[in-house]
Amino acid sequence: MSFKLLGSLNPHGGPILRSEIVANSVVVRELQSLNVNSSGFLRLSVVNVPIFGHVAAIQTDQGVGLETDGTTGAATGSFNGVYTVASDNQTVAKVRAVCDISKETLYSVDPDAAIGTTAGSNLLGFKTTLATSTATSESSASTANGEYNIWGVDPGVAANQVVSILTSQMFGGHAVDDVI
């Protein structure tokens, strides 16, 4: 289960990218959902907290791509889209996640259970929350609240929802428990 970039609601198609330092001791992966912790660093998204964005790239503090997966003694060339951040990252290495923070970017995501089990989890106009930083909660489908808008079923992968960020840490939106 994970998010996959699907497209944009913006006819120009450009993402809104923001590079920020990842919190200490996080295993971060491309396209994963992140939010900001109380210290101002990126962490894996947690349920019922507005979304900061999705990881488009992981890089050094100088904007250079990574060569290893971050584990101790990892071989050069071992980076494969997943990076283990050091326990002192916030002050020493300062590895960053470049995130697409746009509310107009569309993602295909495999929910944590079969799509359509809960009424509305496969329907345009419903909302959903996260189950993990890489999957939505199929049972949270609702017309009232959520962290993501549901745009229906991915035409290329019938088991996936098409979603976009609804509650953004940077651009607002409805709070997860607000009634729309």
C-alpha positions in Angstrom: 0.0 0.0 0.0 1.3 3.4 -0.9 0.5 6.7 -2.6 1.2 7.0 -6.3 1.3 10.3 -8.2 -1.7 10.4 -10.6 -2.0 13.9 -11.9 -3.3 17.3 -11.0 -6.5 19.3 -11.0 -4.5 22.3 -12.1 -4.4 22.5 -15.9 -0.8 23.7 -15.7 0.0 20.5 -13.8 2.8 21.9 -11.6 3.3 20.8 -8.0 4.0 23.2 -5.2 7.3 22.0 -3.8 8.7 22.7 -0.4 12.0 21.3 1.0 12.1 20.9 4.8 14.2 19.0 7.3 13.0 15.6 8.4 12.7 14.8 12.1 15.2 12.6 13.8 15.0 8.8 13.5 12.3 8.7 10.7 12.3 6.2 7.9 10.9 8.3 5.0 9.9 7.0 1.6 9.0 8.8 -1.7 5.3 9.7 -2.0 4.6 9.1 1.7 2.3 11.5 3.5 4.0 13.8 6.0 3.0 16.4 8.5 4.9 18.8 10.7 5.7 17.9 14.3 5.5 20.4 17.2 9.2 21.3 16.7 8.8 22.3 13.1 10.3 19.2 11.5 8.6 16.7 9.1 7.4 13.4 10.5 5.3 10.5 9.1 1.7 11.6 9.0 -0.5 10.6 11.8 -4.3 10.2 11.7 -6.4 13.3 12.3 -3.6 15.8 11.8 -3.7 18.0 8.7 -1.4 16.9 5.9 1.8 18.9 5.1 2.4 17.1 1.8 3.8 14.0 0.0 7.5 13.3 -0.5 8.6 14.0 -4.1 12.3 13.5 -3.3 14.7 13.0 -0.4 18.0 15.0 -0.5 20.9 16.4 1.5 20.8 19.8 3.1 22.6 21.1 0.0 19.9 19.8 -2.3 21.9 16.8 -3.6 20.3 13.4 -4.1 21.2 10.6 -1.7 23.5 7.7 -2.6 22.7 5.3 0.3 19.6 4.2 2.2 20.9 5.9 5.4 21.5 2.7 7.4 24.9 2.3 9.1 27.4 0.9 6.6 25.1 1.1 3.6 26.8 0.7 0.3 26.9 3.5 -2.2 24.0 3.1 -4.6 21.7 1.5 -2.1 19.2 4.4 -2.1 15.9 3.1 -3.6 13.4 5.8 -2.6 13.5 5.0 1.1 15.9 6.6 3.6 16.6 6.0 7.3 17.2 9.4 8.9 19.9 9.6 11.7 19.0 10.2 15.3 20.6 13.7 15.1 19.3 14.7 11.7 17.6 17.9 12.9 20.9 19.4 14.0 23.7 17.6 12.1 23.0 16.0 8.6 19.7 17.9 8.1 18.4 15.5 5.4 15.4 17.0 3.7 12.2 15.8 2.1 11.1 17.8 -0.9 7.3 17.7 -0.6 4.4 18.4 -2.9 2.1 20.5 -0.7 -0.5 21.3 -3.3 -4.1 20.5 -2.6 -4.6 20.1 -6.3 -2.3 17.0 -6.8 -4.1 13.8 -7.3 -2.8 10.5 -5.9 -3.9 6.9 -6.4 -3.8 5.0 -3.1 -4.5 1.5 -2.0 -6.7 1.8 1.1 -6.1 -0.5 4.1 -9.1 -2.7 3.2 -11.0 -3.5 0.0 -12.4 -0.4 -1.6 -16.2 -0.1 -1.6 -16.6 -2.2 1.6 -17.6 1.0 3.4 -20.3 3.0 1.6 -18.7 5.9 -0.2 -15.0 4.8 -0.1 -15.2 4.5 -3.8 -17.3 7.5 -4.6 -16.7 11.1 -5.7 -17.5 13.6 -3.0 -16.6 11.5 0.0 -13.7 12.2 2.3 -11.3 9.8 4.0 -8.6 9.8 6.7 -5.2 8.1 6.9 -4.7 4.6 8.3 -0.9 5.0 8.0 1.4 7.4 6.3 1.1 5.2 3.2 -2.5 4.2 3.1 -6.0 5.7 3.6 -8.5 4.2 6.0 -11.2 2.5 3.9 -13.7 2.5 6.8 -13.4 6.3 7.4 -15.2 7.3 4.2 -17.7 10.0 5.1 -19.4 13.0 3.5 -18.7 15.0 6.6 -14.9 15.0 7.3 -11.5 13.7 6.5 -7.9 14.5 5.6 -8.3 13.7 1.8 -11.0 14.2 -0.8 -12.0 11.1 -2.7 -12.4 11.6 -6.4 -13.6 8.0 -7.1 -11.8 4.9 -8.2 -8.5 4.9 -10.1 -9.5 3.8 -13.7 -6.1 2.1 -14.0 -6.1 0.3 -10.7 -9.7 -0.7 -9.6 -8.6 -1.4 -6.0 -7.4 2.2 -5.5 -9.0 5.5 -4.5 -8.1 8.7 -6.3 -7.5 11.3 -3.6 -6.2 14.9 -3.0 -5.3 16.7 0.2 -8.3 18.3 1.9 -7.0 19.4 5.3 -3.6 21.0 4.7 -1.2 22.2 7.5 -0.1 25.0 5.2 -3.2 26.0 3.2 -6.0 25.2 5.7 -9.1 23.5 4.8 -11.6 21.9 7.0 -10.4 20.5 10.3 -10.7 16.7 10.3 -13.5 16.8 12.8 -15.3 19.8 11.3 -18.7 19.2 9.6 -18.7 20.5 6.0 
